[in-house]
């Protein structure tokens, strides 16, 4: 199962990843977290949307 791996040190908390995720996997408070990682379909939309490259999709 794929899941987003978020580098909290690199994350700027902008929310672009959460907006891009079609499954609602990403939540953002101060930084992004994969709150519902089991729902991830591995599409990579969150990683593509991240302006600082703080997200990778792990298989």
Buried (B, 14 or more C-beta within 10 A) or exposed (E): EEBBEBBEEEBEBBEBBBEBBEBEBBBBEEBBBBEBBEEBEBBBBBBEBBEEEBBBBEE
